[in-house]
Amino acid sequence: MANAYDGMEGYHKVKDLTFAGRSATEYRYDLTVYAVEVHLTTVIDKEIGITLFWYASGKTYEGESGSATFKVFSFKTGSQVVAPVIG
């Protein structure tokens, strides 16, 4: 999952960074369709592949706009974290 956005159509890698104390990669997606612009920024933890930050914004040429944000402020790993087993 940590590399899920690499090569995904429309996404491009912006930079490697430290986010919430974790080594991460920032990706960006920009799309304009007809009269709507959409911009997505996603920061993915390199080690375990979870989303640490997600920001979406959009606007229409008529002036309507909106945005949403998800942000992890701290993240702890250790014996209290158990990854699920699938299959």
PDB file of N, CA, C and O in Angstrom:
ATOM      1  N   MET A   1       0.818  -1.206   0.000  1.00  0.00           N
ATOM      2  CA  MET A   1       0.000   0.000   0.000  1.00  0.00           C
ATOM      3  C   MET A   1       0.856   1.262   0.000  1.00  0.00           C
ATOM      4  O   MET A   1       0.431   2.302  -0.504  1.00  0.00           O
ATOM      5  N   ALA A   2       2.056   1.175   0.561  1.00  0.00           N
ATOM      6  CA  ALA A   2       2.902   2.363   0.652  1.00  0.00           C
ATOM      7  C   ALA A   2       3.239   2.927  -0.718  1.00  0.00           C
ATOM      8  O   ALA A   2       3.493   4.125  -0.837  1.00  0.00           O
ATOM      9  N   ASN A   3       3.248   2.104  -1.748  1.00  0.00           N
ATOM     10  CA  ASN A   3       3.566   2.559  -3.104  1.00  0.00           C
ATOM     11  C   ASN A   3       2.345   2.528  -4.016  1.00  0.00           C
ATOM     12  O   ASN A   3       2.487   2.538  -5.239  1.00  0.00           O
ATOM     13  N   ALA A   4       1.165   2.492  -3.443  1.00  0.00           N
ATOM     14  CA  ALA A   4      -0.055   2.333  -4.239  1.00  0.00           C
ATOM     15  C   ALA A   4      -0.287   3.473  -5.216  1.00  0.00           C
ATOM     16  O   ALA A   4      -0.885   3.258  -6.270  1.00  0.00           O
ATOM     17  N   TYR A   5       0.164   4.668  -4.902  1.00  0.00           N
ATOM     18  CA  TYR A   5      -0.080   5.814  -5.766  1.00  0.00           C
ATOM     19  C   TYR A   5       0.977   5.962  -6.859  1.00  0.00           C
ATOM     20  O   TYR A   5       0.770   6.700  -7.822  1.00  0.00           O
ATOM     21  N   ASP A   6       2.113   5.264  -6.718  1.00  0.00           N
ATOM     22  CA  ASP A   6       3.147   5.326  -7.752  1.00  0.00           C
ATOM     23  C   ASP A   6       2.586   4.783  -9.061  1.00  0.00           C
ATOM     24  O   ASP A   6       2.167   3.627  -9.132  1.00  0.00           O
ATOM     25  N   GLY A   7       2.581   5.599 -10.067  1.00  0.00           N
ATOM     26  CA  GLY A   7       2.108   5.167 -11.373  1.00  0.00           C
ATOM     27  C   GLY A   7       0.608   5.185 -11.538  1.00  0.00           C
ATOM     28  O   GLY A   7       0.120   4.883 -12.627  1.00  0.00           O
ATOM     29  N   MET A   8      -0.158   5.529 -10.498  1.00  0.00           N
ATOM     30  CA  MET A   8      -1.607   5.584 -10.630  1.00  0.00           C
ATOM     31  C   MET A   8      -1.962   6.771 -11.521  1.00  0.00           C
ATOM     32  O   MET A   8      -1.464   7.878 -11.320  1.00  0.00           O
ATOM     33  N   GLU A   9      -2.800   6.539 -12.478  1.00  0.00           N
ATOM     34  CA  GLU A   9      -3.132   7.575 -13.449  1.00  0.00           C
ATOM     35  C   GLU A   9      -3.639   8.845 -12.762  1.00  0.00           C
ATOM     36  O   GLU A   9      -4.553   8.803 -11.938  1.00  0.00           O
ATOM     37  N   GLY A  10      -3.034   9.955 -13.115  1.00  0.00           N
ATOM     38  CA  GLY A  10      -3.442  11.243 -12.570  1.00  0.00           C
ATOM     39  C   GLY A  10      -2.659  11.679 -11.350  1.00  0.00           C
ATOM     40  O   GLY A  10      -2.520  12.878 -11.109  1.00  0.00           O
ATOM     41  N   TYR A  11      -2.136  10.727 -10.564  1.00  0.00           N
ATOM     42  CA  TYR A  11      -1.349  11.065  -9.381  1.00  0.00           C
ATOM     43  C   TYR A  11       0.110  11.245  -9.759  1.00  0.00           C
ATOM     44  O   TYR A  11       0.616  10.577 -10.661  1.00  0.00           O
ATOM     45  N   HIS A  12       0.777  12.143  -9.070  1.00  0.00           N
ATOM     46  CA  HIS A  12       2.220  12.261  -9.231  1.00  0.00           C
ATOM     47  C   HIS A  12       2.857  12.488  -7.853  1.00  0.00           C
ATOM     48  O   HIS A  12       2.279  13.128  -6.975  1.00  0.00           O
ATOM     49  N   LYS A  13       4.053  11.945  -7.700  1.00  0.00           N
ATOM     50  CA  LYS A  13       4.785  12.093  -6.452  1.00  0.00           C
ATOM     51  C   LYS A  13       5.295  13.520  -6.351  1.00  0.00           C
ATOM     52  O   LYS A  13       5.882  14.046  -7.297  1.00  0.00           O
ATOM     53  N   VAL A  14       5.068  14.145  -5.196  1.00  0.00           N
ATOM     54  CA  VAL A  14       5.530  15.509  -4.958  1.00  0.00           C
ATOM     55  C   VAL A  14       6.877  15.481  -4.248  1.00  0.00           C
ATOM     56  O   VAL A  14       7.843  16.094  -4.703  1.00  0.00           O
ATOM     57  N   LYS A  15       6.932  14.755  -3.116  1.00  0.00           N
ATOM     58  CA  LYS A  15       8.173  14.711  -2.349  1.00  0.00           C
ATOM     59  C   LYS A  15       8.081  13.676  -1.241  1.00  0.00           C
ATOM     60  O   LYS A  15       6.996  13.227  -0.871  1.00  0.00           O
ATOM     61  N   ASP A  16       9.240  13.309  -0.722  1.00  0.00           N
ATOM     62  CA  ASP A  16       9.331  12.515   0.495  1.00  0.00           C
ATOM     63  C   ASP A  16       9.434  13.495   1.660  1.00  0.00           C
ATOM     64  O   ASP A  16      10.060  14.548   1.537  1.00  0.00           O
ATOM     65  N   LEU A  17       8.823  13.151   2.784  1.00  0.00           N
ATOM     66  CA  LEU A  17       8.822  14.048   3.927  1.00  0.00           C
ATOM     67  C   LEU A  17       8.600  13.272   5.213  1.00  0.00           C
ATOM     68  O   LEU A  17       8.330  12.071   5.183  1.00  0.00           O
ATOM     69  N   THR A  18       8.711  13.950   6.330  1.00  0.00           N
ATOM     70  CA  THR A  18       8.356  13.389   7.631  1.00  0.00           C
ATOM     71  C   THR A  18       7.032  14.025   8.038  1.00  0.00           C
ATOM     72  O   THR A  18       6.894  15.248   8.043  1.00  0.00           O
ATOM     73  N   PHE A  19       6.061  13.183   8.380  1.00  0.00           N
ATOM     74  CA  PHE A  19       4.730  13.670   8.743  1.00  0.00           C
ATOM     75  C   PHE A  19       4.282  12.905   9.977  1.00  0.00           C
ATOM     76  O   PHE A  19       4.321  11.675   9.987  1.00  0.00           O
ATOM     77  N   ALA A  20       3.864  13.603  11.002  1.00  0.00           N
ATOM     78  CA  ALA A  20       3.449  13.003  12.286  1.00  0.00           C
ATOM     79  C   ALA A  20       4.538  12.073  12.812  1.00  0.00           C
ATOM     80  O   ALA A  20       4.249  11.035  13.406  1.00  0.00           O
ATOM     81  N   GLY A  21       5.793  12.461  12.584  1.00  0.00           N
ATOM     82  CA  GLY A  21       6.917  11.674  13.059  1.00  0.00           C
ATOM     83  C   GLY A  21       7.224  10.438  12.230  1.00  0.00           C
ATOM     84  O   GLY A  21       8.035   9.609  12.641  1.00  0.00           O
ATOM     85  N   ARG A  22       6.591  10.298  11.073  1.00  0.00           N
ATOM     86  CA  ARG A  22       6.742   9.110  10.241  1.00  0.00           C
ATOM     87  C   ARG A  22       7.347   9.489   8.889  1.00  0.00           C
ATOM     88  O   ARG A  22       7.120  10.590   8.385  1.00  0.00           O
ATOM     89  N   SER A  23       8.111   8.577   8.311  1.00  0.00           N
ATOM     90  CA  SER A  23       8.653   8.756   6.970  1.00  0.00           C
ATOM     91  C   SER A  23       7.512   8.535   5.977  1.00  0.00           C
ATOM     92  O   SER A  23       6.851   7.497   6.009  1.00  0.00           O
ATOM     93  N   ALA A  24       7.283   9.508   5.100  1.00  0.00           N
ATOM     94  CA  ALA A  24       6.103   9.454   4.238  1.00  0.00           C
ATOM     95  C   ALA A  24       6.404  10.017   2.849  1.00  0.00           C
ATOM     96  O   ALA A  24       7.466  10.589   2.607  1.00  0.00           O
ATOM     97  N   THR A  25       5.447   9.840   1.952  1.00  0.00           N
ATOM     98  CA  THR A  25       5.523  10.379   0.601  1.00  0.00           C
ATOM     99  C   THR A  25       4.243  11.139   0.312  1.00  0.00           C
ATOM    100  O   THR A  25       3.146  10.665   0.604  1.00  0.00           O
ATOM    101  N   GLU A  26       4.392  12.324  -0.266  1.00  0.00           N
ATOM    102  CA  GLU A  26       3.243  13.151  -0.640  1.00  0.00           C
ATOM    103  C   GLU A  26       2.945  12.969  -2.130  1.00  0.00           C
ATOM    104  O   GLU A  26       3.846  13.011  -2.968  1.00  0.00           O
ATOM    105  N   TYR A  27       1.664  12.768  -2.441  1.00  0.00           N
ATOM    106  CA  TYR A  27       1.190  12.640  -3.816  1.00  0.00           C
ATOM    107  C   TYR A  27       0.158  13.715  -4.102  1.00  0.00           C
ATOM    108  O   TYR A  27      -0.513  14.197  -3.189  1.00  0.00           O
ATOM    109  N   ARG A  28       0.030  14.087  -5.350  1.00  0.00           N
ATOM    110  CA  ARG A  28      -0.899  15.136  -5.764  1.00  0.00           C
ATOM    111  C   ARG A  28      -1.688  14.657  -6.979  1.00  0.00           C
ATOM    112  O   ARG A  28      -1.163  13.952  -7.840  1.00  0.00           O
ATOM    113  N   TYR A  29      -2.945  15.051  -7.029  1.00  0.00           N
ATOM    114  CA  TYR A  29      -3.814  14.736  -8.155  1.00  0.00           C
ATOM    115  C   TYR A  29      -4.588  16.004  -8.507  1.00  0.00           C
ATOM    116  O   TYR A  29      -5.227  16.605  -7.644  1.00  0.00           O
ATOM    117  N   ASP A  30      -4.529  16.400  -9.752  1.00  0.00           N
ATOM    118  CA  ASP A  30      -5.257  17.580 -10.222  1.00  0.00           C
ATOM    119  C   ASP A  30      -6.080  17.180 -11.441  1.00  0.00           C
ATOM    120  O   ASP A  30      -5.590  16.500 -12.343  1.00  0.00           O
ATOM    121  N   LEU A  31      -7.322  17.608 -11.453  1.00  0.00           N
ATOM    122  CA  LEU A  31      -8.221  17.242 -12.546  1.00  0.00           C
ATOM    123  C   LEU A  31      -9.136  18.413 -12.861  1.00  0.00           C
ATOM    124  O   LEU A  31      -9.693  19.039 -11.959  1.00  0.00           O
ATOM    125  N   THR A  32      -9.286  18.699 -14.125  1.00  0.00           N
ATOM    126  CA  THR A  32     -10.276  19.677 -14.575  1.00  0.00           C
ATOM    127  C   THR A  32     -11.164  18.989 -15.601  1.00  0.00           C
ATOM    128  O   THR A  32     -10.694  18.495 -16.626  1.00  0.00           O
ATOM    129  N   VAL A  33     -12.450  18.969 -15.306  1.00  0.00           N
ATOM    130  CA  VAL A  33     -13.427  18.354 -16.203  1.00  0.00           C
ATOM    131  C   VAL A  33     -14.554  19.350 -16.391  1.00  0.00           C
ATOM    132  O   VAL A  33     -15.208  19.764 -15.433  1.00  0.00           O
ATOM    133  N   TYR A  34     -14.768  19.725 -17.630  1.00  0.00           N
ATOM    134  CA  TYR A  34     -15.798  20.704 -17.965  1.00  0.00           C
ATOM    135  C   TYR A  34     -15.614  21.962 -17.119  1.00  0.00           C
ATOM    136  O   TYR A  34     -14.633  22.681 -17.307  1.00  0.00           O
ATOM    137  N   ALA A  35     -16.516  22.241 -16.207  1.00  0.00           N
ATOM    138  CA  ALA A  35     -16.438  23.477 -15.430  1.00  0.00           C
ATOM    139  C   ALA A  35     -16.067  23.227 -13.970  1.00  0.00           C
ATOM    140  O   ALA A  35     -16.395  24.032 -13.100  1.00  0.00           O
ATOM    141  N   VAL A  36     -15.381  22.108 -13.698  1.00  0.00           N
ATOM    142  CA  VAL A  36     -15.047  21.739 -12.324  1.00  0.00           C
ATOM    143  C   VAL A  36     -13.554  21.435 -12.215  1.00  0.00           C
ATOM    144  O   VAL A  36     -12.996  20.724 -13.051  1.00  0.00           O
ATOM    145  N   GLU A  37     -12.915  21.974 -11.185  1.00  0.00           N
ATOM    146  CA  GLU A  37     -11.528  21.651 -10.863  1.00  0.00           C
ATOM    147  C   GLU A  37     -11.496  20.876  -9.552  1.00  0.00           C
ATOM    148  O   GLU A  37     -12.186  21.238  -8.599  1.00  0.00           O
ATOM    149  N   VAL A  38     -10.700  19.812  -9.498  1.00  0.00           N
ATOM    150  CA  VAL A  38     -10.536  19.014  -8.290  1.00  0.00           C
ATOM    151  C   VAL A  38      -9.046  18.863  -8.018  1.00  0.00           C
ATOM    152  O   VAL A  38      -8.265  18.586  -8.929  1.00  0.00           O
ATOM    153  N   HIS A  39      -8.656  19.047  -6.754  1.00  0.00           N
ATOM    154  CA  HIS A  39      -7.264  18.903  -6.340  1.00  0.00           C
ATOM    155  C   HIS A  39      -7.217  18.012  -5.102  1.00  0.00           C
ATOM    156  O   HIS A  39      -7.918  18.270  -4.124  1.00  0.00           O
ATOM    157  N   LEU A  40      -6.400  16.973  -5.141  1.00  0.00           N
ATOM    158  CA  LEU A  40      -6.239  16.060  -4.012  1.00  0.00           C
ATOM    159  C   LEU A  40      -4.774  15.995  -3.610  1.00  0.00           C
ATOM    160  O   LEU A  40      -3.896  15.891  -4.467  1.00  0.00           O
ATOM    161  N   THR A  41      -4.511  16.054  -2.325  1.00  0.00           N
ATOM    162  CA  THR A  41      -3.177  15.843  -1.787  1.00  0.00           C
ATOM    163  C   THR A  41      -3.281  14.699  -0.786  1.00  0.00           C
ATOM    164  O   THR A  41      -4.135  14.719   0.100  1.00  0.00           O
ATOM    165  N   THR A  42      -2.411  13.703  -0.929  1.00  0.00           N
ATOM    166  CA  THR A  42      -2.422  12.532  -0.062  1.00  0.00           C
ATOM    167  C   THR A  42      -1.006  12.276   0.435  1.00  0.00           C
ATOM    168  O   THR A  42      -0.060  12.292  -0.353  1.00  0.00           O
ATOM    169  N   VAL A  43      -0.851  12.037   1.744  1.00  0.00           N
ATOM    170  CA  VAL A  43       0.444  11.689   2.323  1.00  0.00           C
ATOM    171  C   VAL A  43       0.326  10.265   2.871  1.00  0.00           C
ATOM    172  O   VAL A  43      -0.530   9.973   3.706  1.00  0.00           O
ATOM    173  N   ILE A  44       1.205   9.389   2.382  1.00  0.00           N
ATOM    174  CA  ILE A  44       1.160   7.966   2.727  1.00  0.00           C
ATOM    175  C   ILE A  44       2.408   7.585   3.522  1.00  0.00           C
ATOM    176  O   ILE A  44       3.525   7.934   3.140  1.00  0.00           O
ATOM    177  N   ASP A  45       2.210   6.862   4.637  1.00  0.00           N
ATOM    178  CA  ASP A  45       3.318   6.346   5.434  1.00  0.00           C
ATOM    179  C   ASP A  45       4.094   5.321   4.604  1.00  0.00           C
ATOM    180  O   ASP A  45       3.503   4.402   4.038  1.00  0.00           O
ATOM    181  N   LYS A  46       5.404   5.480   4.532  1.00  0.00           N
ATOM    182  CA  LYS A  46       6.233   4.579   3.711  1.00  0.00           C
ATOM    183  C   LYS A  46       6.329   3.167   4.275  1.00  0.00           C
ATOM    184  O   LYS A  46       6.387   2.203   3.512  1.00  0.00           O
ATOM    185  N   GLU A  47       6.345   3.031   5.589  1.00  0.00           N
ATOM    186  CA  GLU A  47       6.560   1.716   6.193  1.00  0.00           C
ATOM    187  C   GLU A  47       5.307   0.845   6.178  1.00  0.00           C
ATOM    188  O   GLU A  47       5.367  -0.320   5.782  1.00  0.00           O
ATOM    189  N   ILE A  48       4.181   1.398   6.603  1.00  0.00           N
ATOM    190  CA  ILE A  48       2.975   0.570   6.727  1.00  0.00           C
ATOM    191  C   ILE A  48       1.853   0.957   5.776  1.00  0.00           C
ATOM    192  O   ILE A  48       0.819   0.289   5.733  1.00  0.00           O
ATOM    193  N   GLY A  49       2.043   2.026   5.016  1.00  0.00           N
ATOM    194  CA  GLY A  49       1.118   2.344   3.941  1.00  0.00           C
ATOM    195  C   GLY A  49      -0.197   2.988   4.320  1.00  0.00           C
ATOM    196  O   GLY A  49      -1.114   3.024   3.499  1.00  0.00           O
ATOM    197  N   ILE A  50      -0.324   3.499   5.532  1.00  0.00           N
ATOM    198  CA  ILE A  50      -1.591   4.147   5.881  1.00  0.00           C
ATOM    199  C   ILE A  50      -1.584   5.609   5.431  1.00  0.00           C
ATOM    200  O   ILE A  50      -0.526   6.211   5.254  1.00  0.00           O
ATOM    201  N   THR A  51      -2.757   6.154   5.255  1.00  0.00           N
ATOM    202  CA  THR A  51      -2.898   7.560   4.901  1.00  0.00           C
ATOM    203  C   THR A  51      -2.738   8.400   6.159  1.00  0.00           C
ATOM    204  O   THR A  51      -3.468   8.225   7.135  1.00  0.00           O
ATOM    205  N   LEU A  52      -1.770   9.319   6.122  1.00  0.00           N
ATOM    206  CA  LEU A  52      -1.527  10.202   7.259  1.00  0.00           C
ATOM    207  C   LEU A  52      -2.191  11.563   7.068  1.00  0.00           C
ATOM    208  O   LEU A  52      -2.501  12.249   8.041  1.00  0.00           O
ATOM    209  N   PHE A  53      -2.408  11.950   5.813  1.00  0.00           N
ATOM    210  CA  PHE A  53      -2.994  13.245   5.509  1.00  0.00           C
ATOM    211  C   PHE A  53      -3.712  13.141   4.171  1.00  0.00           C
ATOM    212  O   PHE A  53      -3.230  12.506   3.234  1.00  0.00           O
ATOM    213  N   TRP A  54      -4.872  13.778   4.106  1.00  0.00           N
ATOM    214  CA  TRP A  54      -5.626  13.818   2.860  1.00  0.00           C
ATOM    215  C   TRP A  54      -6.342  15.161   2.804  1.00  0.00           C
ATOM    216  O   TRP A  54      -7.024  15.549   3.753  1.00  0.00           O
ATOM    217  N   TYR A  55      -6.185  15.861   1.700  1.00  0.00           N
ATOM    218  CA  TYR A  55      -6.844  17.148   1.516  1.00  0.00           C
ATOM    219  C   TYR A  55      -7.459  17.172   0.118  1.00  0.00           C
ATOM    220  O   TYR A  55      -6.792  16.871  -0.872  1.00  0.00           O
ATOM    221  N   ALA A  56      -8.706  17.524   0.053  1.00  0.00           N
ATOM    222  CA  ALA A  56      -9.399  17.624  -1.225  1.00  0.00           C
ATOM    223  C   ALA A  56     -10.047  18.989  -1.320  1.00  0.00           C
ATOM    224  O   ALA A  56     -10.636  19.480  -0.357  1.00  0.00           O
ATOM    225  N   SER A  57      -9.933  19.594  -2.488  1.00  0.00           N
ATOM    226  CA  SER A  57     -10.617  20.859  -2.722  1.00  0.00           C
ATOM    227  C   SER A  57     -11.121  20.863  -4.151  1.00  0.00           C
ATOM    228  O   SER A  57     -10.590  20.186  -5.031  1.00  0.00           O
ATOM    229  N   GLY A  58     -12.149  21.638  -4.344  1.00  0.00           N
ATOM    230  CA  GLY A  58     -12.714  21.736  -5.675  1.00  0.00           C
ATOM    231  C   GLY A  58     -13.466  23.027  -5.847  1.00  0.00           C
ATOM    232  O   GLY A  58     -13.876  23.668  -4.881  1.00  0.00           O
ATOM    233  N   LYS A  59     -13.639  23.397  -7.107  1.00  0.00           N
ATOM    234  CA  LYS A  59     -14.418  24.596  -7.380  1.00  0.00           C
ATOM    235  C   LYS A  59     -15.005  24.505  -8.780  1.00  0.00           C
ATOM    236  O   LYS A  59     -14.502  23.793  -9.649  1.00  0.00           O
ATOM    237  N   THR A  60     -16.065  25.236  -8.960  1.00  0.00           N
ATOM    238  CA  THR A  60     -16.676  25.342 -10.277  1.00  0.00           C
ATOM    239  C   THR A  60     -16.363  26.723 -10.833  1.00  0.00           C
ATOM    240  O   THR A  60     -16.007  27.637 -10.089  1.00  0.00           O
ATOM    241  N   TYR A  61     -16.496  26.863 -12.111  1.00  0.00           N
ATOM    242  CA  TYR A  61     -16.251  28.165 -12.718  1.00  0.00           C
ATOM    243  C   TYR A  61     -17.350  29.169 -12.378  1.00  0.00           C
ATOM    244  O   TYR A  61     -17.210  30.363 -12.643  1.00  0.00           O
ATOM    245  N   GLU A  62     -18.443  28.682 -11.789  1.00  0.00           N
ATOM    246  CA  GLU A  62     -19.503  29.587 -11.339  1.00  0.00           C
ATOM    247  C   GLU A  62     -19.217  30.148  -9.947  1.00  0.00           C
ATOM    248  O   GLU A  62     -19.976  30.973  -9.441  1.00  0.00           O
ATOM    249  N   GLY A  63     -18.120  29.699  -9.329  1.00  0.00           N
ATOM    250  CA  GLY A  63     -17.737  30.251  -8.032  1.00  0.00           C
ATOM    251  C   GLY A  63     -18.033  29.378  -6.831  1.00  0.00           C
ATOM    252  O   GLY A  63     -17.669  29.750  -5.715  1.00  0.00           O
ATOM    253  N   GLU A  64     -18.680  28.230  -7.006  1.00  0.00           N
ATOM    254  CA  GLU A  64     -18.930  27.329  -5.888  1.00  0.00           C
ATOM    255  C   GLU A  64     -17.632  26.596  -5.556  1.00  0.00           C
ATOM    256  O   GLU A  64     -16.867  26.240  -6.452  1.00  0.00           O
ATOM    257  N   SER A  65     -17.387  26.369  -4.253  1.00  0.00           N
ATOM    258  CA  SER A  65     -16.166  25.667  -3.871  1.00  0.00           C
ATOM    259  C   SER A  65     -16.373  24.928  -2.552  1.00  0.00           C
ATOM    260  O   SER A  65     -17.335  25.173  -1.824  1.00  0.00           O
ATOM    261  N   GLY A  66     -15.457  24.031  -2.268  1.00  0.00           N
ATOM    262  CA  GLY A  66     -15.502  23.289  -1.018  1.00  0.00           C
ATOM    263  C   GLY A  66     -14.199  22.560  -0.803  1.00  0.00           C
ATOM    264  O   GLY A  66     -13.388  22.430  -1.719  1.00  0.00           O
ATOM    265  N   SER A  67     -13.998  22.078   0.431  1.00  0.00           N
ATOM    266  CA  SER A  67     -12.791  21.334   0.734  1.00  0.00           C
ATOM    267  C   SER A  67     -13.034  20.417   1.926  1.00  0.00           C
ATOM    268  O   SER A  67     -13.993  20.592   2.678  1.00  0.00           O
ATOM    269  N   ALA A  68     -12.149  19.435   2.083  1.00  0.00           N
ATOM    270  CA  ALA A  68     -12.207  18.504   3.205  1.00  0.00           C
ATOM    271  C   ALA A  68     -10.782  18.105   3.562  1.00  0.00           C
ATOM    272  O   ALA A  68      -9.920  18.020   2.687  1.00  0.00           O
ATOM    273  N   THR A  69     -10.531  17.858   4.861  1.00  0.00           N
ATOM    274  CA  THR A  69      -9.198  17.503   5.326  1.00  0.00           C
ATOM    275  C   THR A  69      -9.268  16.361   6.332  1.00  0.00           C
ATOM    276  O   THR A  69     -10.158  16.318   7.182  1.00  0.00           O
ATOM    277  N   PHE A  70      -8.323  15.444   6.225  1.00  0.00           N
ATOM    278  CA  PHE A  70      -8.098  14.390   7.208  1.00  0.00           C
ATOM    279  C   PHE A  70      -6.627  14.469   7.576  1.00  0.00           C
ATOM    280  O   PHE A  70      -5.772  14.500   6.691  1.00  0.00           O
ATOM    281  N   LYS A  71      -6.313  14.503   8.879  1.00  0.00           N
ATOM    282  CA  LYS A  71      -4.914  14.657   9.286  1.00  0.00           C
ATOM    283  C   LYS A  71      -4.636  13.852  10.551  1.00  0.00           C
ATOM    284  O   LYS A  71      -5.367  13.947  11.537  1.00  0.00           O
ATOM    285  N   VAL A  72      -3.567  13.056  10.506  1.00  0.00           N
ATOM    286  CA  VAL A  72      -3.088  12.334  11.676  1.00  0.00           C
ATOM    287  C   VAL A  72      -2.068  13.233  12.370  1.00  0.00           C
ATOM    288  O   VAL A  72      -1.127  13.713  11.737  1.00  0.00           O
ATOM    289  N   PHE A  73      -2.253  13.460  13.668  1.00  0.00           N
ATOM    290  CA  PHE A  73      -1.330  14.317  14.411  1.00  0.00           C
ATOM    291  C   PHE A  73      -0.209  13.531  15.068  1.00  0.00           C
ATOM    292  O   PHE A  73       0.898  14.043  15.233  1.00  0.00           O
ATOM    293  N   SER A  74      -0.490  12.287  15.443  1.00  0.00           N
ATOM    294  CA  SER A  74       0.558  11.429  15.994  1.00  0.00           C
ATOM    295  C   SER A  74       0.168   9.982  15.707  1.00  0.00           C
ATOM    296  O   SER A  74      -1.005   9.644  15.552  1.00  0.00           O
ATOM    297  N   PHE A  75       1.189   9.152  15.642  1.00  0.00           N
ATOM    298  CA  PHE A  75       0.944   7.749  15.311  1.00  0.00           C
ATOM    299  C   PHE A  75       1.946   6.915  16.085  1.00  0.00           C
ATOM    300  O   PHE A  75       3.153   7.139  15.986  1.00  0.00           O
ATOM    301  N   LYS A  76       1.455   5.949  16.860  1.00  0.00           N
ATOM    302  CA  LYS A  76       2.331   5.105  17.666  1.00  0.00           C
ATOM    303  C   LYS A  76       2.262   3.669  17.157  1.00  0.00           C
ATOM    304  O   LYS A  76       1.190   3.162  16.825  1.00  0.00           O
ATOM    305  N   THR A  77       3.408   3.035  17.103  1.00  0.00           N
ATOM    306  CA  THR A  77       3.451   1.609  16.792  1.00  0.00           C
ATOM    307  C   THR A  77       4.090   0.900  17.968  1.00  0.00           C
ATOM    308  O   THR A  77       4.755   1.523  18.795  1.00  0.00           O
ATOM    309  N   GLY A  78       3.893  -0.358  18.038  1.00  0.00           N
ATOM    310  CA  GLY A  78       4.460  -1.143  19.127  1.00  0.00           C
ATOM    311  C   GLY A  78       3.622  -2.367  19.376  1.00  0.00           C
ATOM    312  O   GLY A  78       2.824  -2.763  18.525  1.00  0.00           O
ATOM    313  N   SER A  79       3.789  -2.966  20.518  1.00  0.00           N
ATOM    314  CA  SER A  79       3.108  -4.230  20.822  1.00  0.00           C
ATOM    315  C   SER A  79       1.594  -4.077  20.891  1.00  0.00           C
ATOM    316  O   SER A  79       0.875  -5.066  20.746  1.00  0.00           O
ATOM    317  N   GLN A  80       1.091  -2.858  21.111  1.00  0.00           N
ATOM    318  CA  GLN A  80      -0.357  -2.657  21.183  1.00  0.00           C
ATOM    319  C   GLN A  80      -1.016  -2.661  19.805  1.00  0.00           C
ATOM    320  O   GLN A  80      -2.242  -2.726  19.707  1.00  0.00           O
ATOM    321  N   VAL A  81      -0.211  -2.591  18.736  1.00  0.00           N
ATOM    322  CA  VAL A  81      -0.764  -2.567  17.390  1.00  0.00           C
ATOM    323  C   VAL A  81      -0.654  -3.962  16.791  1.00  0.00           C
ATOM    324  O   VAL A  81       0.439  -4.521  16.694  1.00  0.00           O
ATOM    325  N   VAL A  82      -1.784  -4.517  16.392  1.00  0.00           N
ATOM    326  CA  VAL A  82      -1.787  -5.850  15.786  1.00  0.00           C
ATOM    327  C   VAL A  82      -2.403  -5.718  14.400  1.00  0.00           C
ATOM    328  O   VAL A  82      -3.558  -5.314  14.264  1.00  0.00           O
ATOM    329  N   ALA A  83      -1.636  -6.058  13.376  1.00  0.00           N
ATOM    330  CA  ALA A  83      -2.144  -5.997  12.009  1.00  0.00           C
ATOM    331  C   ALA A  83      -3.086  -7.169  11.771  1.00  0.00           C
ATOM    332  O   ALA A  83      -2.799  -8.288  12.196  1.00  0.00           O
ATOM    333  N   PRO A  84      -4.206  -6.926  11.097  1.00  0.00           N
ATOM    334  CA  PRO A  84      -5.141  -8.022  10.815  1.00  0.00           C
ATOM    335  C   PRO A  84      -4.569  -8.993   9.793  1.00  0.00           C
ATOM    336  O   PRO A  84      -3.810  -8.607   8.904  1.00  0.00           O
ATOM    337  N   VAL A  85      -4.940 -10.243   9.932  1.00  0.00           N
ATOM    338  CA  VAL A  85      -4.524 -11.278   8.982  1.00  0.00           C
ATOM    339  C   VAL A  85      -5.700 -11.568   8.077  1.00  0.00           C
ATOM    340  O   VAL A  85      -6.789 -11.903   8.545  1.00  0.00           O
ATOM    341  N   ILE A  86      -5.479 -11.438   6.774  1.00  0.00           N
ATOM    342  CA  ILE A  86      -6.553 -11.679   5.808  1.00  0.00           C
ATOM    343  C   ILE A  86      -6.245 -12.979   5.085  1.00  0.00           C
ATOM    344  O   ILE A  86      -5.138 -13.199   4.595  1.00  0.00           O
ATOM    345  N   GLY A  87      -7.247 -13.824   5.035  1.00  0.00           N
ATOM    346  CA  GLY A  87      -7.090 -15.076   4.281  1.00  0.00           C
ATOM    347  C   GLY A  87      -6.692 -16.189   5.079  1.00  0.00           C
ATOM    348  O   GLY A  87      -6.527 -17.293   4.561  1.00  0.00           O
TER     349      GLY A  87
END
